[in-house]
């Protein structure tokens, strides 16, 4: 698995798309720091980019890599190698290469701007951790979608629909539910619904860390009361970890039973 991980990782690192992804974050970080001239404001702006773009890139890259490397995968399947090792190795190679592009691309301009001498280093660290989790989660979901759909068009369509639902539609349904049942106590429902969507959970964790939970309106007090505590942060990290572990376990199960 480690050899396959290494091959997939370096294969993607040499890809021009990895350079484009890296240069995009390098340029984005530099431009935001130049325009805002303030680390805190740049981090707030990056939050919106990270929570929307990172899941999209992870989803598209995951599906694209699976289908484009199908012939190589079939060659590996003919060898005395565990199926699970092949697919989990490829998944880790893709997700870690994307995460490295994100961390280095944003890290360079912020480090040059004096991040390590400022108090915003912890906020920036949380931003990168959330970006890492979102990359791992949506790349795993993309591999699962591809494993269940041999047709490339269907796989891409389902992957984009998944991202669209998580990033846009889910929030709309959540808001409509809160408005429709505003006469009822919805504290518990709000917390569970938030942890059921990794994008929302990541966004709220960053907002609370930046101490701008007032932007969340009425539910801001609920989130601050739970997610703002040490226990809430631990539960949030565990929830994000489950979002990584469960799709990976399903990938392991599906790859062992799937007839290639």
BAPAGU-778817 format. One record per residue (C-alpha): residue in three letters; residue number from 1; chain; x, y, z. Coordinates in pm, whole numbers, plus 50000, padded with zeros to 5 digits. Example, Ala and Ser with C-alpha at 12.3 -4.5 7.8 and 13.67 -1.06 7.14 Angstrom:
<nodes>
<node><type>ALA</type><seq>1</seq><mol>A</mol><px>51230</px><py>49550</py><pz>50780</pz></node>
<node><type>SER</type><seq>2</seq><mol>A</mol><px>51367</px><py>49894</py><pz>50714</pz></node>
</nodes>
This chain:
<nodes>
<node><type>UNK</type><seq>1</seq><mol>A</mol><px>50000</px><py>50000</py><pz>50000</pz></node>
<node><type>UNK</type><seq>2</seq><mol>A</mol><px>50285</px><py>50240</py><pz>50084</pz></node>
<node><type>UNK</type><seq>3</seq><mol>A</mol><px>50447</px><py>50177</py><pz>49745</pz></node>
<node><type>UNK</type><seq>4</seq><mol>A</mol><px>50119</px><py>50247</py><pz>49567</pz></node>
<node><type>UNK</type><seq>5</seq><mol>A</mol><px>50067</px><py>50556</py><pz>49784</pz></node>
<node><type>UNK</type><seq>6</seq><mol>A</mol><px>50416</px><py>50678</py><pz>49694</pz></node>
<node><type>UNK</type><seq>7</seq><mol>A</mol><px>50358</px><py>50620</py><pz>49322</pz></node>
<node><type>UNK</type><seq>8</seq><mol>A</mol><px>50018</px><py>50795</py><pz>49324</pz></node>
<node><type>UNK</type><seq>9</seq><mol>A</mol><px>50157</px><py>51083</py><pz>49529</pz></node>
<node><type>UNK</type><seq>10</seq><mol>A</mol><px>50453</px><py>51153</py><pz>49300</pz></node>
<node><type>UNK</type><seq>11</seq><mol>A</mol><px>50244</px><py>51089</py><pz>48990</pz></node>
<node><type>UNK</type><seq>12</seq><mol>A</mol><px>50007</px><py>51369</py><pz>49094</pz></node>
<node><type>UNK</type><seq>13</seq><mol>A</mol><px>50288</px><py>51595</py><pz>49216</pz></node>
<node><type>UNK</type><seq>14</seq><mol>A</mol><px>50434</px><py>51583</py><pz>48864</pz></node>
<node><type>UNK</type><seq>15</seq><mol>A</mol><px>50094</px><py>51663</py><pz>48714</pz></node>
<node><type>UNK</type><seq>16</seq><mol>A</mol><px>50041</px><py>52017</py><pz>48584</pz></node>
<node><type>UNK</type><seq>17</seq><mol>A</mol><px>49710</px><py>52032</py><pz>48771</pz></node>
<node><type>UNK</type><seq>18</seq><mol>A</mol><px>49894</px><py>52001</py><pz>49101</pz></node>
<node><type>UNK</type><seq>19</seq><mol>A</mol><px>50109</px><py>52299</py><pz>49000</pz></node>
<node><type>UNK</type><seq>20</seq><mol>A</mol><px>49798</px><py>52494</py><pz>48902</pz></node>
<node><type>UNK</type><seq>21</seq><mol>A</mol><px>49636</px><py>52409</py><pz>49237</pz></node>
<node><type>UNK</type><seq>22</seq><mol>A</mol><px>49951</px><py>52510</py><pz>49425</pz></node>
<node><type>UNK</type><seq>23</seq><mol>A</mol><px>49998</px><py>52833</py><pz>49228</pz></node>
<node><type>UNK</type><seq>24</seq><mol>A</mol><px>49632</px><py>52925</py><pz>49275</pz></node>
<node><type>UNK</type><seq>25</seq><mol>A</mol><px>49662</px><py>52918</py><pz>49655</pz></node>
<node><type>UNK</type><seq>26</seq><mol>A</mol><px>50001</px><py>53085</py><pz>49642</pz></node>
<node><type>UNK</type><seq>27</seq><mol>A</mol><px>49857</px><py>53369</py><pz>49433</pz></node>
<node><type>UNK</type><seq>28</seq><mol>A</mol><px>49534</px><py>53386</py><pz>49634</pz></node>
<node><type>UNK</type><seq>29</seq><mol>A</mol><px>49718</px><py>53415</py><pz>49966</pz></node>
<node><type>UNK</type><seq>30</seq><mol>A</mol><px>49953</px><py>53680</py><pz>49829</pz></node>
<node><type>UNK</type><seq>31</seq><mol>A</mol><px>49670</px><py>53889</py><pz>49679</pz></node>
<node><type>UNK</type><seq>32</seq><mol>A</mol><px>49456</px><py>53872</py><pz>49995</pz></node>
<node><type>UNK</type><seq>33</seq><mol>A</mol><px>49744</px><py>53982</py><pz>50215</pz></node>
<node><type>UNK</type><seq>34</seq><mol>A</mol><px>49830</px><py>54262</py><pz>49973</pz></node>
<node><type>UNK</type><seq>35</seq><mol>A</mol><px>49470</px><py>54391</py><pz>49956</pz></node>
<node><type>UNK</type><seq>36</seq><mol>A</mol><px>49374</px><py>54347</py><pz>50323</pz></node>
<node><type>UNK</type><seq>37</seq><mol>A</mol><px>49714</px><py>54419</py><pz>50474</pz></node>
<node><type>UNK</type><seq>38</seq><mol>A</mol><px>49586</px><py>54223</py><pz>50775</pz></node>
<node><type>UNK</type><seq>39</seq><mol>A</mol><px>49629</px><py>53856</py><pz>50861</pz></node>
<node><type>UNK</type><seq>40</seq><mol>A</mol><px>49293</px><py>53819</py><pz>51041</pz></node>
<node><type>UNK</type><seq>41</seq><mol>A</mol><px>49091</px><py>53963</py><pz>50750</pz></node>
<node><type>UNK</type><seq>42</seq><mol>A</mol><px>49279</px><py>53746</py><pz>50500</pz></node>
<node><type>UNK</type><seq>43</seq><mol>A</mol><px>49201</px><py>53434</py><pz>50706</pz></node>
<node><type>UNK</type><seq>44</seq><mol>A</mol><px>48829</px><py>53524</py><pz>50721</pz></node>
<node><type>UNK</type><seq>45</seq><mol>A</mol><px>48822</px><py>53561</py><pz>50343</pz></node>
<node><type>UNK</type><seq>46</seq><mol>A</mol><px>49010</px><py>53234</py><pz>50296</pz></node>
<node><type>UNK</type><seq>47</seq><mol>A</mol><px>48753</px><py>53053</py><pz>50510</pz></node>
<node><type>UNK</type><seq>48</seq><mol>A</mol><px>48487</px><py>53096</py><pz>50241</pz></node>
<node><type>UNK</type><seq>49</seq><mol>A</mol><px>48726</px><py>52977</py><pz>49970</pz></node>
<node><type>UNK</type><seq>50</seq><mol>A</mol><px>48849</px><py>52676</py><pz>50168</pz></node>
<node><type>UNK</type><seq>51</seq><mol>A</mol><px>48504</px><py>52547</py><pz>50266</pz></node>
<node><type>UNK</type><seq>52</seq><mol>A</mol><px>48373</px><py>52564</py><pz>49907</pz></node>
<node><type>UNK</type><seq>53</seq><mol>A</mol><px>48670</px><py>52508</py><pz>49677</pz></node>
<node><type>UNK</type><seq>54</seq><mol>A</mol><px>48862</px><py>52237</py><pz>49868</pz></node>
<node><type>UNK</type><seq>55</seq><mol>A</mol><px>48566</px><py>51991</py><pz>49870</pz></node>
<node><type>UNK</type><seq>56</seq><mol>A</mol><px>48507</px><py>52057</py><pz>49498</pz></node>
<node><type>UNK</type><seq>57</seq><mol>A</mol><px>48872</px><py>51998</py><pz>49404</pz></node>
<node><type>UNK</type><seq>58</seq><mol>A</mol><px>48893</px><py>51687</py><pz>49623</pz></node>
<node><type>UNK</type><seq>59</seq><mol>A</mol><px>48577</px><py>51544</py><pz>49465</pz></node>
<node><type>UNK</type><seq>60</seq><mol>A</mol><px>48678</px><py>51617</py><pz>49105</pz></node>
<node><type>UNK</type><seq>61</seq><mol>A</mol><px>49040</px><py>51503</py><pz>49146</pz></node>
<node><type>UNK</type><seq>62</seq><mol>A</mol><px>48935</px><py>51183</py><pz>49325</pz></node>
<node><type>UNK</type><seq>63</seq><mol>A</mol><px>48689</px><py>51078</py><pz>49054</pz></node>
<node><type>UNK</type><seq>64</seq><mol>A</mol><px>48919</px><py>51189</py><pz>48772</pz></node>
<node><type>UNK</type><seq>65</seq><mol>A</mol><px>49220</px><py>51001</py><pz>48908</pz></node>
<node><type>UNK</type><seq>66</seq><mol>A</mol><px>49020</px><py>50679</py><pz>48959</pz></node>
<node><type>UNK</type><seq>67</seq><mol>A</mol><px>48890</px><py>50671</py><pz>48602</pz></node>
<node><type>UNK</type><seq>68</seq><mol>A</mol><px>49213</px><py>50792</py><pz>48437</pz></node>
<node><type>UNK</type><seq>69</seq><mol>A</mol><px>49425</px><py>50530</py><pz>48615</pz></node>
<node><type>UNK</type><seq>70</seq><mol>A</mol><px>49183</px><py>50245</py><pz>48550</pz></node>
<node><type>UNK</type><seq>71</seq><mol>A</mol><px>49418</px><py>50056</py><pz>48314</pz></node>
<node><type>UNK</type><seq>72</seq><mol>A</mol><px>49704</px><py>50081</py><pz>48561</pz></node>
<node><type>UNK</type><seq>73</seq><mol>A</mol><px>49469</px><py>49964</py><pz>48838</pz></node>
<node><type>UNK</type><seq>74</seq><mol>A</mol><px>49369</px><py>49660</py><pz>48631</pz></node>
<node><type>UNK</type><seq>75</seq><mol>A</mol><px>49737</px><py>49577</py><pz>48586</pz></node>
<node><type>UNK</type><seq>76</seq><mol>A</mol><px>49787</px><py>49596</py><pz>48964</pz></node>
<node><type>UNK</type><seq>77</seq><mol>A</mol><px>49482</px><py>49379</py><pz>49024</pz></node>
<node><type>UNK</type><seq>78</seq><mol>A</mol><px>49646</px><py>49104</py><pz>48817</pz></node>
<node><type>UNK</type><seq>79</seq><mol>A</mol><px>49937</px><py>49101</py><pz>49063</pz></node>
<node><type>UNK</type><seq>80</seq><mol>A</mol><px>49941</px><py>48930</py><pz>49405</pz></node>
<node><type>UNK</type><seq>81</seq><mol>A</mol><px>49839</px><py>49252</py><pz>49580</pz></node>
<node><type>UNK</type><seq>82</seq><mol>A</mol><px>49544</px><py>49305</py><pz>49811</pz></node>
<node><type>UNK</type><seq>83</seq><mol>A</mol><px>49267</px><py>49499</py><pz>49641</pz></node>
<node><type>UNK</type><seq>84</seq><mol>A</mol><px>49217</px><py>49717</py><pz>49946</pz></node>
<node><type>UNK</type><seq>85</seq><mol>A</mol><px>49586</px><py>49811</py><pz>49944</pz></node>
<node><type>UNK</type><seq>86</seq><mol>A</mol><px>49558</px><py>49931</py><pz>49584</pz></node>
<node><type>UNK</type><seq>87</seq><mol>A</mol><px>49258</px><py>50160</py><pz>49631</pz></node>
<node><type>UNK</type><seq>88</seq><mol>A</mol><px>49343</px><py>50291</py><pz>49977</pz></node>
<node><type>UNK</type><seq>89</seq><mol>A</mol><px>49699</px><py>50358</py><pz>49859</pz></node>
<node><type>UNK</type><seq>90</seq><mol>A</mol><px>49570</px><py>50552</py><pz>49559</pz></node>
<node><type>UNK</type><seq>91</seq><mol>A</mol><px>49323</px><py>50742</py><pz>49776</pz></node>
<node><type>UNK</type><seq>92</seq><mol>A</mol><px>49592</px><py>50847</py><pz>50024</pz></node>
<node><type>UNK</type><seq>93</seq><mol>A</mol><px>49827</px><py>50945</py><pz>49742</pz></node>
<node><type>UNK</type><seq>94</seq><mol>A</mol><px>49566</px><py>51172</py><pz>49582</pz></node>
<node><type>UNK</type><seq>95</seq><mol>A</mol><px>49443</px><py>51331</py><pz>49905</pz></node>
<node><type>UNK</type><seq>96</seq><mol>A</mol><px>49791</px><py>51389</py><pz>50053</pz></node>
<node><type>UNK</type><seq>97</seq><mol>A</mol><px>49920</px><py>51548</py><pz>49731</pz></node>
<node><type>UNK</type><seq>98</seq><mol>A</mol><px>49621</px><py>51786</py><pz>49725</pz></node>
<node><type>UNK</type><seq>99</seq><mol>A</mol><px>49666</px><py>51864</py><pz>50094</pz></node>
<node><type>UNK</type><seq>100</seq><mol>A</mol><px>50035</px><py>51939</py><pz>50042</pz></node>
<node><type>UNK</type><seq>101</seq><mol>A</mol><px>49959</px><py>52182</py><pz>49758</pz></node>
<node><type>UNK</type><seq>102</seq><mol>A</mol><px>49705</px><py>52358</py><pz>49980</pz></node>
<node><type>UNK</type><seq>103</seq><mol>A</mol><px>49929</px><py>52382</py><pz>50289</pz></node>
<node><type>UNK</type><seq>104</seq><mol>A</mol><px>50245</px><py>52491</py><pz>50107</pz></node>
<node><type>UNK</type><seq>105</seq><mol>A</mol><px>50059</px><py>52722</py><pz>49867</pz></node>
<node><type>UNK</type><seq>106</seq><mol>A</mol><px>49895</px><py>52916</py><pz>50152</pz></node>
<node><type>UNK</type><seq>107</seq><mol>A</mol><px>50180</px><py>52870</py><pz>50399</pz></node>
<node><type>UNK</type><seq>108</seq><mol>A</mol><px>50448</px><py>53048</py><pz>50193</pz></node>
<node><type>UNK</type><seq>109</seq><mol>A</mol><px>50283</px><py>53394</py><pz>50161</pz></node>
<node><type>UNK</type><seq>110</seq><mol>A</mol><px>50153</px><py>53389</py><pz>50520</pz></node>
<node><type>UNK</type><seq>111</seq><mol>A</mol><px>50492</px><py>53285</py><pz>50657</pz></node>
<node><type>UNK</type><seq>112</seq><mol>A</mol><px>50664</px><py>53562</py><pz>50461</pz></node>
<node><type>UNK</type><seq>113</seq><mol>A</mol><px>50409</px><py>53811</py><pz>50594</pz></node>
<node><type>UNK</type><seq>114</seq><mol>A</mol><px>50506</px><py>53730</py><pz>50952</pz></node>
<node><type>UNK</type><seq>115</seq><mol>A</mol><px>50252</px><py>53467</py><pz>51055</pz></node>
<node><type>UNK</type><seq>116</seq><mol>A</mol><px>50487</px><py>53303</py><pz>51306</pz></node>
<node><type>UNK</type><seq>117</seq><mol>A</mol><px>50528</px><py>53631</py><pz>51495</pz></node>
<node><type>UNK</type><seq>118</seq><mol>A</mol><px>50153</px><py>53699</py><pz>51522</pz></node>
<node><type>UNK</type><seq>119</seq><mol>A</mol><px>49863</px><py>53568</py><pz>51731</pz></node>
<node><type>UNK</type><seq>120</seq><mol>A</mol><px>49675</px><py>53460</py><pz>51418</pz></node>
<node><type>UNK</type><seq>121</seq><mol>A</mol><px>49896</px><py>53153</py><pz>51376</pz></node>
<node><type>UNK</type><seq>122</seq><mol>A</mol><px>49642</px><py>52940</py><pz>51567</pz></node>
<node><type>UNK</type><seq>123</seq><mol>A</mol><px>49352</px><py>53061</py><pz>51352</pz></node>
<node><type>UNK</type><seq>124</seq><mol>A</mol><px>49554</px><py>52989</py><pz>51038</pz></node>
<node><type>UNK</type><seq>125</seq><mol>A</mol><px>49647</px><py>52646</py><pz>51174</pz></node>
<node><type>UNK</type><seq>126</seq><mol>A</mol><px>49280</px><py>52563</py><pz>51232</pz></node>
<node><type>UNK</type><seq>127</seq><mol>A</mol><px>49201</px><py>52678</py><pz>50879</pz></node>
<node><type>UNK</type><seq>128</seq><mol>A</mol><px>49462</px><py>52441</py><pz>50734</pz></node>
<node><type>UNK</type><seq>129</seq><mol>A</mol><px>49346</px><py>52152</py><pz>50956</pz></node>
<node><type>UNK</type><seq>130</seq><mol>A</mol><px>48992</px><py>52199</py><pz>50830</pz></node>
<node><type>UNK</type><seq>131</seq><mol>A</mol><px>49123</px><py>52213</py><pz>50473</pz></node>
<node><type>UNK</type><seq>132</seq><mol>A</mol><px>49309</px><py>51886</py><pz>50534</pz></node>
<node><type>UNK</type><seq>133</seq><mol>A</mol><px>48997</px><py>51718</py><pz>50673</pz></node>
<node><type>UNK</type><seq>134</seq><mol>A</mol><px>48780</px><py>51838</py><pz>50384</pz></node>
<node><type>UNK</type><seq>135</seq><mol>A</mol><px>49036</px><py>51710</py><pz>50133</pz></node>
<node><type>UNK</type><seq>136</seq><mol>A</mol><px>49048</px><py>51366</py><pz>50296</pz></node>
<node><type>UNK</type><seq>137</seq><mol>A</mol><px>48669</px><py>51347</py><pz>50331</pz></node>
<node><type>UNK</type><seq>138</seq><mol>A</mol><px>48566</px><py>51448</py><pz>49980</pz></node>
<node><type>UNK</type><seq>139</seq><mol>A</mol><px>48843</px><py>51252</py><pz>49807</pz></node>
<node><type>UNK</type><seq>140</seq><mol>A</mol><px>48725</px><py>50942</py><pz>49996</pz></node>
<node><type>UNK</type><seq>141</seq><mol>A</mol><px>48363</px><py>51011</py><pz>49898</pz></node>
<node><type>UNK</type><seq>142</seq><mol>A</mol><px>48474</px><py>51055</py><pz>49535</pz></node>
<node><type>UNK</type><seq>143</seq><mol>A</mol><px>48655</px><py>50719</py><pz>49535</pz></node>
<node><type>UNK</type><seq>144</seq><mol>A</mol><px>48344</px><py>50555</py><pz>49680</pz></node>
<node><type>UNK</type><seq>145</seq><mol>A</mol><px>48126</px><py>50703</py><pz>49408</pz></node>
<node><type>UNK</type><seq>146</seq><mol>A</mol><px>48368</px><py>50583</py><pz>49140</pz></node>
<node><type>UNK</type><seq>147</seq><mol>A</mol><px>48382</px><py>50232</py><pz>49288</pz></node>
<node><type>UNK</type><seq>148</seq><mol>A</mol><px>48003</px><py>50207</py><pz>49268</pz></node>
<node><type>UNK</type><seq>149</seq><mol>A</mol><px>47979</px><py>50346</py><pz>48912</pz></node>
<node><type>UNK</type><seq>150</seq><mol>A</mol><px>48177</px><py>50202</py><pz>48623</pz></node>
<node><type>UNK</type><seq>151</seq><mol>A</mol><px>48029</px><py>50459</py><pz>48385</pz></node>
<node><type>UNK</type><seq>152</seq><mol>A</mol><px>48253</px><py>50768</py><pz>48391</pz></node>
<node><type>UNK</type><seq>153</seq><mol>A</mol><px>47974</px><py>51016</py><pz>48309</pz></node>
<node><type>UNK</type><seq>154</seq><mol>A</mol><px>47755</px><py>50883</py><pz>48590</pz></node>
<node><type>UNK</type><seq>155</seq><mol>A</mol><px>48048</px><py>50892</py><pz>48832</pz></node>
<node><type>UNK</type><seq>156</seq><mol>A</mol><px>48130</px><py>51255</py><pz>48753</pz></node>
<node><type>UNK</type><seq>157</seq><mol>A</mol><px>47763</px><py>51354</py><pz>48769</pz></node>
<node><type>UNK</type><seq>158</seq><mol>A</mol><px>47706</px><py>51193</py><pz>49107</pz></node>
<node><type>UNK</type><seq>159</seq><mol>A</mol><px>48028</px><py>51345</py><pz>49243</pz></node>
<node><type>UNK</type><seq>160</seq><mol>A</mol><px>47929</px><py>51698</py><pz>49138</pz></node>
<node><type>UNK</type><seq>161</seq><mol>A</mol><px>47577</px><py>51646</py><pz>49275</pz></node>
<node><type>UNK</type><seq>162</seq><mol>A</mol><px>47724</px><py>51533</py><pz>49606</pz></node>
<node><type>UNK</type><seq>163</seq><mol>A</mol><px>47939</px><py>51848</py><pz>49630</pz></node>
<node><type>UNK</type><seq>164</seq><mol>A</mol><px>47646</px><py>52069</py><pz>49525</pz></node>
<node><type>UNK</type><seq>165</seq><mol>A</mol><px>47421</px><py>51913</py><pz>49788</pz></node>
<node><type>UNK</type><seq>166</seq><mol>A</mol><px>47676</px><py>51945</py><pz>50068</pz></node>
<node><type>UNK</type><seq>167</seq><mol>A</mol><px>47791</px><py>52297</py><pz>49976</pz></node>
<node><type>UNK</type><seq>168</seq><mol>A</mol><px>47464</px><py>52466</py><pz>49875</pz></node>
<node><type>UNK</type><seq>169</seq><mol>A</mol><px>47143</px><py>52263</py><pz>49893</pz></node>
<node><type>UNK</type><seq>170</seq><mol>A</mol><px>47199</px><py>52129</py><pz>50247</pz></node>
<node><type>UNK</type><seq>171</seq><mol>A</mol><px>47227</px><py>52481</py><pz>50389</pz></node>
<node><type>UNK</type><seq>172</seq><mol>A</mol><px>46905</px><py>52584</py><pz>50216</pz></node>
<node><type>UNK</type><seq>173</seq><mol>A</mol><px>46714</px><py>52285</py><pz>50356</pz></node>
<node><type>UNK</type><seq>174</seq><mol>A</mol><px>46864</px><py>52347</py><pz>50700</pz></node>
<node><type>UNK</type><seq>175</seq><mol>A</mol><px>46757</px><py>52713</py><pz>50695</pz></node>
<node><type>UNK</type><seq>176</seq><mol>A</mol><px>46406</px><py>52629</py><pz>50573</pz></node>
<node><type>UNK</type><seq>177</seq><mol>A</mol><px>46368</px><py>52376</py><pz>50856</pz></node>
<node><type>UNK</type><seq>178</seq><mol>A</mol><px>46479</px><py>52630</py><pz>51116</pz></node>
<node><type>UNK</type><seq>179</seq><mol>A</mol><px>46230</px><py>52887</py><pz>50982</pz></node>
<node><type>UNK</type><seq>180</seq><mol>A</mol><px>45944</px><py>52638</py><pz>50957</pz></node>
<node><type>UNK</type><seq>181</seq><mol>A</mol><px>45991</px><py>52509</py><pz>51313</pz></node>
<node><type>UNK</type><seq>182</seq><mol>A</mol><px>46117</px><py>52825</py><pz>51480</pz></node>
<node><type>UNK</type><seq>183</seq><mol>A</mol><px>45851</px><py>52794</py><pz>51751</pz></node>
<node><type>UNK</type><seq>184</seq><mol>A</mol><px>46011</px><py>52472</py><pz>51875</pz></node>
<node><type>UNK</type><seq>185</seq><mol>A</mol><px>46341</px><py>52418</py><pz>52059</pz></node>
<node><type>UNK</type><seq>186</seq><mol>A</mol><px>46587</px><py>52326</py><pz>51785</pz></node>
<node><type>UNK</type><seq>187</seq><mol>A</mol><px>46918</px><py>52342</py><pz>51975</pz></node>
<node><type>UNK</type><seq>188</seq><mol>A</mol><px>46984</px><py>51969</py><pz>51958</pz></node>
<node><type>UNK</type><seq>189</seq><mol>A</mol><px>46865</px><py>51944</py><pz>51599</pz></node>
<node><type>UNK</type><seq>190</seq><mol>A</mol><px>47094</px><py>52231</py><pz>51493</pz></node>
<node><type>UNK</type><seq>191</seq><mol>A</mol><px>47399</px><py>52065</py><pz>51647</pz></node>
<node><type>UNK</type><seq>192</seq><mol>A</mol><px>47327</px><py>51724</py><pz>51491</pz></node>
<node><type>UNK</type><seq>193</seq><mol>A</mol><px>47244</px><py>51875</py><pz>51151</pz></node>
<node><type>UNK</type><seq>194</seq><mol>A</mol><px>47568</px><py>52075</py><pz>51157</pz></node>
<node><type>UNK</type><seq>195</seq><mol>A</mol><px>47782</px><py>51769</py><pz>51237</pz></node>
<node><type>UNK</type><seq>196</seq><mol>A</mol><px>47605</px><py>51580</py><pz>50957</pz></node>
<node><type>UNK</type><seq>197</seq><mol>A</mol><px>47770</px><py>51808</py><pz>50702</pz></node>
<node><type>UNK</type><seq>198</seq><mol>A</mol><px>48152</px><py>51839</py><pz>50717</pz></node>
<node><type>UNK</type><seq>199</seq><mol>A</mol><px>48147</px><py>52168</py><pz>50523</pz></node>
<node><type>UNK</type><seq>200</seq><mol>A</mol><px>47911</px><py>52334</py><pz>50772</pz></node>
<node><type>UNK</type><seq>201</seq><mol>A</mol><px>48101</px><py>52191</py><pz>51067</pz></node>
<node><type>UNK</type><seq>202</seq><mol>A</mol><px>48434</px><py>52323</py><pz>50934</pz></node>
<node><type>UNK</type><seq>203</seq><mol>A</mol><px>48286</px><py>52666</py><pz>50864</pz></node>
<node><type>UNK</type><seq>204</seq><mol>A</mol><px>48139</px><py>52699</py><pz>51213</pz></node>
<node><type>UNK</type><seq>205</seq><mol>A</mol><px>48460</px><py>52588</py><pz>51384</pz></node>
<node><type>UNK</type><seq>206</seq><mol>A</mol><px>48653</px><py>52859</py><pz>51199</pz></node>
<node><type>UNK</type><seq>207</seq><mol>A</mol><px>48389</px><py>53125</py><pz>51268</pz></node>
<node><type>UNK</type><seq>208</seq><mol>A</mol><px>48391</px><py>53048</py><pz>51641</pz></node>
<node><type>UNK</type><seq>209</seq><mol>A</mol><px>48770</px><py>53048</py><pz>51656</pz></node>
<node><type>UNK</type><seq>210</seq><mol>A</mol><px>48774</px><py>53389</py><pz>51484</pz></node>
<node><type>UNK</type><seq>211</seq><mol>A</mol><px>48517</px><py>53510</py><pz>51741</pz></node>
<node><type>UNK</type><seq>212</seq><mol>A</mol><px>48266</px><py>53622</py><pz>51479</pz></node>
<node><type>UNK</type><seq>213</seq><mol>A</mol><px>47985</px><py>53384</py><pz>51574</pz></node>
<node><type>UNK</type><seq>214</seq><mol>A</mol><px>47743</px><py>53681</py><pz>51563</pz></node>
<node><type>UNK</type><seq>215</seq><mol>A</mol><px>47733</px><py>53621</py><pz>51186</pz></node>
<node><type>UNK</type><seq>216</seq><mol>A</mol><px>47546</px><py>53299</py><pz>51260</pz></node>
<node><type>UNK</type><seq>217</seq><mol>A</mol><px>47247</px><py>53486</py><pz>51403</pz></node>
<node><type>UNK</type><seq>218</seq><mol>A</mol><px>47022</px><py>53313</py><pz>51654</pz></node>
<node><type>UNK</type><seq>219</seq><mol>A</mol><px>47197</px><py>52978</py><pz>51628</pz></node>
<node><type>UNK</type><seq>220</seq><mol>A</mol><px>47532</px><py>53147</py><pz>51697</pz></node>
<node><type>UNK</type><seq>221</seq><mol>A</mol><px>47466</px><py>53135</py><pz>52072</pz></node>
<node><type>UNK</type><seq>222</seq><mol>A</mol><px>47387</px><py>52764</py><pz>52052</pz></node>
<node><type>UNK</type><seq>223</seq><mol>A</mol><px>47703</px><py>52688</py><pz>51857</pz></node>
<node><type>UNK</type><seq>224</seq><mol>A</mol><px>47915</px><py>52908</py><pz>52083</pz></node>
<node><type>UNK</type><seq>225</seq><mol>A</mol><px>47781</px><py>52729</py><pz>52390</pz></node>
<node><type>UNK</type><seq>226</seq><mol>A</mol><px>47870</px><py>52384</py><pz>52253</pz></node>
<node><type>UNK</type><seq>227</seq><mol>A</mol><px>48144</px><py>52414</py><pz>51989</pz></node>
<node><type>UNK</type><seq>228</seq><mol>A</mol><px>48315</px><py>52695</py><pz>52178</pz></node>
<node><type>UNK</type><seq>229</seq><mol>A</mol><px>48405</px><py>52461</py><pz>52465</pz></node>
<node><type>UNK</type><seq>230</seq><mol>A</mol><px>48688</px><py>52210</py><pz>52485</pz></node>
<node><type>UNK</type><seq>231</seq><mol>A</mol><px>48440</px><py>51922</py><pz>52473</pz></node>
<node><type>UNK</type><seq>232</seq><mol>A</mol><px>48269</px><py>52072</py><pz>52169</pz></node>
<node><type>UNK</type><seq>233</seq><mol>A</mol><px>48600</px><py>52104</py><pz>51985</pz></node>
<node><type>UNK</type><seq>234</seq><mol>A</mol><px>48688</px><py>51743</py><pz>52068</pz></node>
<node><type>UNK</type><seq>235</seq><mol>A</mol><px>48347</px><py>51619</py><pz>51948</pz></node>
<node><type>UNK</type><seq>236</seq><mol>A</mol><px>48389</px><py>51823</py><pz>51628</pz></node>
<node><type>UNK</type><seq>237</seq><mol>A</mol><px>48730</px><py>51672</py><pz>51554</pz></node>
<node><type>UNK</type><seq>238</seq><mol>A</mol><px>48590</px><py>51325</py><pz>51622</pz></node>
<node><type>UNK</type><seq>239</seq><mol>A</mol><px>48296</px><py>51396</py><pz>51387</pz></node>
<node><type>UNK</type><seq>240</seq><mol>A</mol><px>48533</px><py>51507</py><pz>51110</pz></node>
<node><type>UNK</type><seq>241</seq><mol>A</mol><px>48750</px><py>51201</py><pz>51174</pz></node>
<node><type>UNK</type><seq>242</seq><mol>A</mol><px>48443</px><py>50978</py><pz>51138</pz></node>
<node><type>UNK</type><seq>243</seq><mol>A</mol><px>48370</px><py>51145</py><pz>50805</pz></node>
<node><type>UNK</type><seq>244</seq><mol>A</mol><px>48717</px><py>51028</py><pz>50696</pz></node>
<node><type>UNK</type><seq>245</seq><mol>A</mol><px>48712</px><py>50680</py><pz>50853</pz></node>
<node><type>UNK</type><seq>246</seq><mol>A</mol><px>48365</px><py>50564</py><pz>50746</pz></node>
<node><type>UNK</type><seq>247</seq><mol>A</mol><px>48408</px><py>50625</py><pz>50368</pz></node>
<node><type>UNK</type><seq>248</seq><mol>A</mol><px>48756</px><py>50469</py><pz>50388</pz></node>
<node><type>UNK</type><seq>249</seq><mol>A</mol><px>48615</px><py>50157</py><pz>50557</pz></node>
<node><type>UNK</type><seq>250</seq><mol>A</mol><px>48341</px><py>50137</py><pz>50297</pz></node>
<node><type>UNK</type><seq>251</seq><mol>A</mol><px>48606</px><py>50169</py><pz>50025</pz></node>
<node><type>UNK</type><seq>252</seq><mol>A</mol><px>48794</px><py>49879</py><pz>50186</pz></node>
<node><type>UNK</type><seq>253</seq><mol>A</mol><px>48476</px><py>49668</py><pz>50201</pz></node>
<node><type>UNK</type><seq>254</seq><mol>A</mol><px>48360</px><py>49750</py><pz>49849</pz></node>
<node><type>UNK</type><seq>255</seq><mol>A</mol><px>48700</px><py>49694</py><pz>49686</pz></node>
<node><type>UNK</type><seq>256</seq><mol>A</mol><px>48725</px><py>49346</py><pz>49841</pz></node>
<node><type>UNK</type><seq>257</seq><mol>A</mol><px>48382</px><py>49237</py><pz>49713</pz></node>
<node><type>UNK</type><seq>258</seq><mol>A</mol><px>48369</px><py>49422</py><pz>49381</pz></node>
<node><type>UNK</type><seq>259</seq><mol>A</mol><px>48406</px><py>49214</py><pz>49065</pz></node>
<node><type>UNK</type><seq>260</seq><mol>A</mol><px>48651</px><py>49398</py><pz>48842</pz></node>
</nodes>
